[in-house]
């Protein structure tokens, strides 16, 4: 069933790409009900084909269906921040950079007063940039809460505050 769903998603991404470049309907998949032979064909569909279709759909500005094997490149993704006093925010969508399977998010705070973030026990410092505090942090998975700590110097002395970031894969575009 999972392979059939993957094949259907790949087919939908391919159709969406074909429509976005103005191909005729003769090049699209049939809308006939799936049969056992279609299921067998889905079973032999390679993951390489799925990766190529997901990458092509992403470059067309459409959502990326398969986030397990993201192609190298820069993406946009919605991110939510919870915790603290509720006054701080982060820019959303955020930039998500993928290189050799590793994901790095660019987090831009609503204040220039953040000077440290801790993710999975590792300290990260702001990247040089004018304006609000900006960090590049690793993201191990999408659609899960990522606990972080961030130090702000906005008060009389530095304070470490607990937050949670959540990256929503359904919003991922390239």
JOQUI-V686808 format. One record per residue. RES is the residue in one letter. PHI is phi in degrees with one decimal (none if undefined). OMEGA is omega in degrees with one decimal (999 if undefined). BURIAL is # if it has 16 or more other ideal C-beta (glycine too) atoms within 10 Angstrom, else .. Layout:
res=RES phi=PHI omega=OMEGA burial=BURIAL
res=RES phi=PHI omega=OMEGA burial=BURIAL
//
This chain:
res=X phi=none omega=-179.6 burial=.
res=X phi=-63.7 omega=179.6 burial=.
res=X phi=-66.7 omega=178.2 burial=.
res=X phi=-65.3 omega=178.0 burial=#
res=X phi=-61.6 omega=177.7 burial=.
res=X phi=-61.0 omega=179.7 burial=#
res=X phi=-63.7 omega=178.5 burial=#
res=X phi=-65.4 omega=178.1 burial=.
res=X phi=-63.4 omega=177.7 burial=#
res=X phi=-62.8 omega=178.6 burial=#
res=X phi=-61.8 omega=179.0 burial=#
res=X phi=-65.4 omega=179.1 burial=.
res=X phi=-64.3 omega=178.6 burial=#
res=X phi=-64.1 omega=178.3 burial=#
res=X phi=-62.7 omega=179.7 burial=#
res=X phi=-61.5 omega=178.6 burial=#
res=X phi=-64.6 omega=-179.9 burial=#
res=X phi=-61.8 omega=179.2 burial=#
res=X phi=-66.6 omega=-177.8 burial=.
res=X phi=-70.2 omega=178.1 burial=.
res=X phi=-102.9 omega=172.2 burial=.
res=X phi=82.4 omega=177.6 burial=.
res=X phi=-73.6 omega=179.2 burial=.
res=X phi=-76.4 omega=-178.2 burial=.
res=X phi=-69.5 omega=179.3 burial=.
res=X phi=-68.1 omega=179.7 burial=.
res=X phi=-94.4 omega=-178.3 burial=.
res=X phi=-97.4 omega=-178.3 burial=.
res=X phi=-72.1 omega=178.3 burial=.
res=X phi=-69.6 omega=177.7 burial=.
res=X phi=-94.9 omega=178.8 burial=.
res=X phi=-67.2 omega=179.4 burial=.
res=X phi=-58.9 omega=179.6 burial=.
res=X phi=-70.4 omega=178.2 burial=.
res=X phi=-118.2 omega=179.5 burial=.
res=X phi=-65.0 omega=179.4 burial=.
res=X phi=-67.6 omega=176.5 burial=.
res=X phi=-65.5 omega=177.9 burial=#
res=X phi=-64.4 omega=178.0 burial=.
res=X phi=-65.0 omega=177.9 burial=.
res=X phi=-64.6 omega=179.1 burial=.
res=X phi=-63.8 omega=-179.1 burial=#
res=X phi=-64.0 omega=-177.6 burial=.
res=X phi=-91.5 omega=177.4 burial=.
res=X phi=-64.6 omega=-176.7 burial=#
res=X phi=-84.5 omega=177.6 burial=.
res=X phi=-68.4 omega=177.3 burial=.
res=X phi=-62.6 omega=177.4 burial=.
res=X phi=-64.2 omega=178.7 burial=.
res=X phi=-63.6 omega=178.5 burial=#
res=X phi=-61.7 omega=-178.9 burial=#
res=X phi=-63.5 omega=180.0 burial=.
res=X phi=-67.4 omega=178.8 burial=#
res=X phi=-64.2 omega=178.6 burial=#
res=X phi=-65.2 omega=179.8 burial=#
res=X phi=-65.1 omega=178.7 burial=#
res=X phi=-65.1 omega=-179.8 burial=#
res=X phi=-64.9 omega=-178.6 burial=#
res=X phi=-69.5 omega=176.7 burial=.
res=X phi=-85.3 omega=179.1 burial=.
res=X phi=82.4 omega=178.6 burial=.
res=X phi=-100.0 omega=178.7 burial=#
res=X phi=-58.1 omega=178.5 burial=#
res=X phi=-91.3 omega=-175.7 burial=#
res=X phi=-75.5 omega=-175.0 burial=#
res=X phi=-107.5 omega=-179.5 burial=#
res=X phi=-89.4 omega=-178.5 burial=#
res=X phi=-69.5 omega=-177.3 burial=.
res=X phi=-128.4 omega=-178.7 burial=.
res=X phi=-66.6 omega=175.4 burial=#
res=X phi=-73.5 omega=175.4 burial=#
res=X phi=-57.5 omega=177.6 burial=.
res=X phi=149.9 omega=-179.8 burial=.
res=X phi=-105.9 omega=-178.5 burial=.
res=X phi=-128.0 omega=170.7 burial=#
res=X phi=-116.9 omega=-179.5 burial=.
res=X phi=-149.3 omega=176.1 burial=#
res=X phi=-70.6 omega=178.4 burial=.
res=X phi=-132.1 omega=176.0 burial=#
res=X phi=-115.9 omega=-179.7 burial=.
res=X phi=-119.8 omega=175.0 burial=#
res=X phi=-127.4 omega=177.1 burial=.
res=X phi=111.9 omega=-178.3 burial=.
res=X phi=63.9 omega=-178.8 burial=.
res=X phi=-84.8 omega=-177.3 burial=.
res=X phi=91.1 omega=-179.8 burial=.
res=X phi=-82.6 omega=-177.1 burial=.
res=X phi=-78.9 omega=173.8 burial=#
res=X phi=-137.2 omega=171.2 burial=.
res=X phi=-125.7 omega=178.7 burial=#
res=X phi=-63.6 omega=175.7 burial=.
res=X phi=-141.5 omega=8.2 burial=#
res=X phi=-74.3 omega=177.2 burial=.
res=X phi=-105.2 omega=174.6 burial=#
res=X phi=-80.4 omega=176.0 burial=#
res=X phi=-120.3 omega=-179.9 burial=#
res=X phi=-101.0 omega=179.2 burial=.
res=X phi=-118.3 omega=178.2 burial=#
res=X phi=-141.2 omega=178.3 burial=.
res=X phi=52.9 omega=176.7 burial=.
res=X phi=85.8 omega=179.2 burial=.
res=X phi=-94.7 omega=-179.9 burial=.
res=X phi=-106.1 omega=177.1 burial=#
res=X phi=-130.0 omega=179.6 burial=#
res=X phi=-101.9 omega=173.0 burial=#
res=X phi=-98.4 omega=-177.3 burial=#
res=X phi=-104.3 omega=177.7 burial=#
res=X phi=-111.6 omega=-179.0 burial=#
res=X phi=-78.5 omega=179.1 burial=#
res=X phi=-83.8 omega=-176.8 burial=.
res=X phi=-145.0 omega=174.7 burial=.
res=X phi=-86.3 omega=-171.2 burial=.
res=X phi=-97.5 omega=175.5 burial=#
res=X phi=-96.4 omega=-176.8 burial=#
res=X phi=-120.5 omega=-178.7 burial=.
res=X phi=-161.7 omega=169.6 burial=#
res=X phi=-128.1 omega=175.9 burial=#
res=X phi=-119.8 omega=179.4 burial=#
res=X phi=-126.7 omega=-179.2 burial=#
res=X phi=50.7 omega=176.1 burial=.
res=X phi=80.9 omega=-179.6 burial=.
res=X phi=-105.7 omega=180.0 burial=.
res=X phi=-85.7 omega=176.8 burial=.
res=X phi=-129.3 omega=-178.8 burial=#
res=X phi=-110.9 omega=-177.6 burial=.
res=X phi=-61.3 omega=173.9 burial=#
res=X phi=-85.4 omega=-178.8 burial=.
res=X phi=-60.3 omega=179.5 burial=.
res=X phi=-168.6 omega=176.8 burial=.
res=X phi=-70.6 omega=177.1 burial=.
res=X phi=100.8 omega=-175.7 burial=.
res=X phi=-71.0 omega=-178.6 burial=#
res=X phi=-59.4 omega=-177.3 burial=#
res=X phi=-128.4 omega=-178.6 burial=#
res=X phi=-128.1 omega=170.0 burial=#
res=X phi=-112.4 omega=-175.3 burial=.
res=X phi=-124.4 omega=177.4 burial=#
res=X phi=-73.5 omega=175.2 burial=.
res=X phi=-124.7 omega=-175.8 burial=#
res=X phi=-81.5 omega=-178.5 burial=.
res=X phi=-159.5 omega=175.3 burial=.
res=X phi=-97.9 omega=176.1 burial=#
res=X phi=65.3 omega=173.9 burial=.
res=X phi=-132.5 omega=177.5 burial=.
res=X phi=-75.3 omega=178.9 burial=.
res=X phi=-109.9 omega=179.0 burial=#
res=X phi=-71.8 omega=177.9 burial=.
res=X phi=-137.2 omega=169.4 burial=#
res=X phi=-127.3 omega=177.5 burial=.
res=X phi=-136.5 omega=179.8 burial=#
res=X phi=-99.8 omega=176.6 burial=#
res=X phi=-112.2 omega=177.6 burial=#
res=X phi=-108.7 omega=-177.1 burial=.
res=X phi=-70.4 omega=-180.0 burial=.
res=X phi=-92.3 omega=-175.8 burial=.
res=X phi=-59.9 omega=175.5 burial=.
res=X phi=-141.5 omega=-178.5 burial=.
res=X phi=-59.5 omega=177.8 burial=.
res=X phi=-129.7 omega=174.6 burial=.
res=X phi=-90.5 omega=-175.8 burial=.
res=X phi=-122.2 omega=177.5 burial=.
res=X phi=-85.2 omega=177.8 burial=.
res=X phi=-136.1 omega=171.9 burial=#
res=X phi=-133.4 omega=173.1 burial=.
res=X phi=-105.0 omega=177.6 burial=#
res=X phi=-135.2 omega=-179.7 burial=.
res=X phi=-101.5 omega=-174.1 burial=#
res=X phi=-92.9 omega=-176.4 burial=.
res=X phi=-63.2 omega=-179.4 burial=#
res=X phi=-68.5 omega=-179.5 burial=.
res=X phi=-102.9 omega=-174.1 burial=#
res=X phi=-66.7 omega=175.9 burial=#
res=X phi=-134.7 omega=178.6 burial=#
res=X phi=-114.6 omega=999 burial=#
//
